[in-house]
Amino acid sequence: MAFNHGALDATLAAAAGDDAALLRELRAAFLESATRQLDLLKRARCDGNWHVAAMRLKGLAASFHAEDLLQAAEIALHAAPGEPMAIREIDGVIARFARAQARETR
């Protein structure tokens, strides 16, 4: 899956306006929240916990127009709890976002 964070960046920029510090803070909050939900997904051992974590990720992605994360969360919603492929997909999207964020803050 190619990483396209244009819509995410546009959403964050619209929220932050001309405030560069706020933009950095919003990016960090998005990454922290996505990472926290991924951790919950990794620890889910039942259908209910897995579904809640995947739905939270999907909601976060939809709120910020993060299409890649939205697609990965949708895959997780249809997967069995603990499905390694679903976890790897979400982990990969979050890692790509983190690398892009690190490059932009240099």
BAFI-3210 file (N, C-alpha, C; in Angstrom, 3 decimals, decimal comma, padded with zeros to 6 digits):
// residues 106
n [1|2|3|4|5|6|7|8|9|10|11|12|13|14|15|16|17|18|19|20|21|22|23|24|25|26|27|28|29|30|31|32|33|34|35|36|37|38|39|40|41|42|43|44|45|46|47|48|49|50|51|52|53|54|55|56|57|58|59|60|61|62|63|64|65|66|67|68|69|70|71|72|73|74|75|76|77|78|79|80|81|82|83|84|85|86|87|88|89|90|91|92|93|94|95|96|97|98|99|100|101|102|103|104|105|106]
n.u [000,849|000,719|001,948|000,050|-000,239|-001,446|-004,164|-004,476|-002,500|-003,598|-005,971|-004,972|-003,521|-005,584|-006,904|-004,928|-004,223|-002,162|-000,421|002,404|003,426|001,126|000,331|002,413|001,898|-000,672|-000,115|001,567|-000,235|-002,106|-000,475|000,260|-002,240|-003,024|-000,994|-001,482|-003,996|-003,283|-001,666|-003,615|-005,089|-003,211|-003,069|-005,569|-007,682|-010,097|-013,083|-014,660|-012,952|-011,033|-012,594|-013,496|-011,053|-010,227|-012,345|-012,004|-009,552|-010,346|-012,223|-010,549|-008,880|-010,759|-011,652|-009,430|-008,955|-007,171|-006,478|-005,000|-004,660|-007,327|-008,146|-006,508|-007,493|-010,055|-009,543|-008,656|-011,021|-012,454|-010,999|-009,780|-009,347|-006,093|-004,946|-002,112|-001,431|-003,200|-002,438|000,245|-000,167|-001,447|000,504|002,560|001,511|001,343|004,037|005,122|003,910|005,078|007,782|007,635|006,785|009,008|010,964|009,952|010,212|012,827]
n.v [-001,170|002,099|005,021|007,759|010,762|013,161|014,116|013,865|015,657|018,019|018,214|018,507|020,880|022,644|022,709|023,760|026,151|028,956|028,333|026,874|025,455|024,391|022,727|020,803|019,742|018,646|016,668|015,031|014,245|012,800|010,675|009,539|008,709|006,870|004,979|004,106|002,876|000,847|-000,649|-001,556|-003,117|-005,084|-006,365|-007,418|-010,138|-011,189|-011,192|-008,887|-006,915|-006,667|-005,715|-003,237|-001,820|-001,760|-000,315|002,130|002,920|003,151|005,224|007,313|007,538|008,256|010,703|012,317|012,121|010,140|008,123|005,744|004,571|004,248|002,302|000,166|-000,244|-001,044|-003,495|-004,852|-004,913|-006,910|-009,106|-011,897|-011,822|-010,880|-011,329|-011,551|-010,327|-008,167|-006,610|-006,062|-004,510|-002,176|-001,348|-000,820|001,373|003,305|003,466|004,490|006,993|008,070|008,134|009,977|012,208|012,581|013,260|015,698|017,315|017,810]
n.w [000,000|-000,963|000,595|001,249|002,418|001,943|002,172|004,910|005,819|004,762|006,215|008,833|008,499|007,886|010,312|011,985|010,855|010,412|012,389|013,178|015,350|016,510|014,424|014,441|016,969|016,608|014,688|016,214|018,218|016,699|015,799|018,271|019,271|017,281|017,581|020,183|019,862|018,109|019,816|021,630|019,868|019,228|021,680|022,003|022,677|022,267|020,243|020,713|021,954|019,961|017,844|018,885|019,155|016,463|015,338|016,654|015,592|012,928|013,151|014,036|011,821|009,860|010,873|010,521|007,868|006,958|004,714|004,136|006,675|007,311|005,434|006,266|008,853|008,230|007,040|009,307|010,776|009,525|010,015|011,966|015,557|016,512|014,062|012,184|009,686|009,456|011,646|010,961|008,666|009,649|011,458|009,652|008,202|010,238|010,936|008,544|008,514|010,832|010,056|007,943|009,348|011,006|009,100|008,228|010,425|010,713]
ca.u [000,000|001,493|001,595|-000,394|-000,729|-001,855|-005,439|-004,212|-001,802|-004,537|-006,892|-004,238|-003,203|-006,821|-007,194|-003,887|-004,054|-000,768|000,302|003,276|003,531|-000,117|000,384|003,291|001,193|-001,752|000,507|002,033|-001,416|-002,633|000,441|000,146|-003,523|-002,981|-000,094|-002,190|-005,028|-002,581|-001,269|-004,822|-005,412|-002,237|-003,341|-006,947|-007,740|-011,467|-013,686|-015,144|-011,838|-010,441|-013,518|-013,475|-009,783|-010,247|-013,297|-011,381|-008,580|-011,094|-012,772|-009,440|-008,468|-011,812|-011,670|-008,279|-008,844|-005,978|-007,048|-004,238|-005,009|-008,732|-008,177|-005,904|-008,435|-011,164|-009,039|-008,653|-012,408|-012,924|-010,033|-009,912|-008,476|-004,698|-004,518|-000,821|-001,408|-003,915|-001,586|001,392|-000,632|-001,643|001,822|003,291|000,957|001,753|005,492|005,375|003,531|006,091|008,993|007,346|006,758|010,389|011,648|009,431|010,598|014,289]
ca.v [000,000|003,328|005,956|009,048|011,502|014,492|014,512|014,013|016,935|019,114|018,305|019,077|022,272|023,418|022,870|024,548|027,471|029,370|028,028|025,716|024,681|023,631|021,672|019,744|019,137|017,819|015,478|014,180|013,674|011,779|009,527|008,934|008,023|005,697|004,003|003,557|001,952|-000,331|-001,447|-002,239|-004,133|-006,169|-007,088|-007,940|-011,601|-011,604|-010,459|-007,586|-005,981|-006,480|-004,881|-001,885|-001,181|-001,519|000,778|003,378|003,276|003,585|006,535|008,262|007,719|008,992|012,071|013,055|011,829|009,322|007,054|004,496|003,993|003,851|001,024|-000,857|-000,519|-001,801|-004,872|-005,430|-005,159|-008,155|-010,162|-012,530|-011,217|-011,285|-011,601|-010,884|-009,498|-006,930|-005,844|-005,577|-003,459|-000,961|-000,975|-000,239|002,705|004,203|003,652|005,403|008,331|008,511|008,484|011,221|013,266|012,813|013,978|017,053|018,095|018,031]
ca.w [000,000|-001,046|001,656|000,751|003,576|001,498|002,776|006,342|005,986|004,476|007,348|009,961|008,174|008,004|011,739|012,638|010,236|010,235|013,627|012,941|016,592|016,635|013,406|014,991|018,097|016,062|014,089|017,309|018,873|015,793|015,847|019,605|019,354|016,395|018,207|021,347|019,381|017,587|020,978|022,105|018,873|019,392|022,926|021,999|022,608|021,970|019,136|021,152|022,128|018,637|017,078|019,456|018,790|015,019|015,103|017,112|014,559|011,751|013,466|014,043|010,428|009,152|011,394|010,010|006,433|006,748|003,893|004,289|007,974|007,213|004,715|007,114|009,944|007,629|006,908|010,655|011,184|008,919|010,344|013,283|016,568|016,482|012,684|011,983|008,488|009,762|012,558|010,189|007,759|010,450|011,959|008,533|007,919|011,322|010,811|007,415|008,959|011,797|009,304|007,224|010,340|011,436|008,021|008,141|011,597|010,708]
c.u [000,897|001,009|001,269|-000,977|-001,140|-003,141|-005,282|-003,533|-002,731|-005,506|-006,203|-003,915|-004,443|-007,162|-006,199|-003,759|-002,588|000,108|001,110|003,402|002,286|-000,155|001,250|002,600|000,062|-001,203|000,947|000,852|-002,034|-001,779|000,336|-001,161|-003,547|-002,112|-000,756|-003,262|-004,413|-002,149|-002,465|-005,232|-004,480|-002,539|-004,725|-006,934|-009,159|-012,022|-014,095|-014,035|-011,169|-011,298|-013,498|-012,199|-009,751|-011,202|-012,723|-010,339|-009,283|-011,680|-011,708|-009,020|-009,495|-011,840|-010,571|-008,047|-007,544|-006,411|-006,319|-004,573|-006,458|-008,855|-007,605|-006,828|-009,624|-010,766|-009,089|-010,075|-012,934|-012,006|-010,332|-008,985|-007,065|-004,158|-003,226|-000,789|-002,093|-003,070|-000,396|000,997|-000,793|-000,314|002,640|002,816|001,423|003,250|005,827|005,009|004,591|007,385|008,796|007,346|008,173|011,170|011,226|009,851|012,106|014,636]
c.v [001,236|004,297|007,312|009,813|012,928|014,971|014,711|015,352|018,115|019,311|018,943|020,546|023,158|023,681|023,812|025,958|027,769|029,050|026,738|024,841|023,828|022,487|020,509|018,995|018,217|016,543|014,498|013,505|012,573|010,515|008,799|008,138|006,765|004,600|003,332|002,553|000,700|-001,237|-002,222|-003,357|-005,339|-007,014|-007,710|-009,451|-012,104|-010,731|-009,045|-006,559|-005,658|-005,494|-003,434|-001,156|-000,852|-000,370|002,124|003,854|003,807|004,976|007,621|008,577|008,542|010,460|012,933|012,827|011,086|008,046|005,717|003,793|003,516|002,492|-000,113|-001,226|-001,327|-003,268|-005,565|-005,750|-006,493|-009,332|-010,738|-011,831|-011,790|-011,563|-010,832|-009,948|-008,153|-006,029|-005,257|-004,421|-002,136|-000,452|-000,295|001,166|003,701|004,478|004,608|006,839|008,891|008,917|009,797|012,403|013,599|013,591|015,444|017,922|018,334|019,407]
c.w [000,000|000,026|001,050|001,926|003,212|002,149|004,279|006,604|005,760|005,633|008,551|009,722|008,293|009,466|012,411|012,072|010,028|011,435|013,458|014,189|016,800|015,629|013,883|016,125|017,618|015,423|015,165|018,010|018,014|015,875|017,185|019,735|018,492|017,003|019,402|020,914|018,767|018,732|021,533|021,145|019,025|020,632|022,984|021,820|022,325|020,857|019,532|021,282|020,799|017,827|017,584|019,046|017,298|014,680|015,554|016,105|013,313|011,971|013,469|012,615|009,654|009,595|010,789|008,515|006,100|006,030|004,068|005,601|007,974|006,520|005,568|008,275|009,440|007,442|008,266|011,122|010,667|009,194|011,729|014,279|016,498|015,094|012,380|010,769|008,747|010,666|011,810|009,272|008,507|010,979|010,865|008,194|008,981|011,243|009,668|007,793|009,909|011,079|008,546|008,182|010,792|010,371|007,981|009,324|011,669|010,247]
res [m|a|f|n|h|g|a|l|d|a|t|l|a|a|a|a|g|d|d|a|a|l|l|r|e|l|r|a|a|f|l|e|s|a|t|r|q|l|d|l|l|k|r|a|r|c|d|g|n|w|h|v|a|a|m|r|l|k|g|l|a|a|s|f|h|a|e|d|l|l|q|a|a|e|i|a|l|h|a|a|p|g|e|p|m|a|i|r|e|i|d|g|v|i|a|r|f|a|r|a|q|a|r|e|t|r]
***
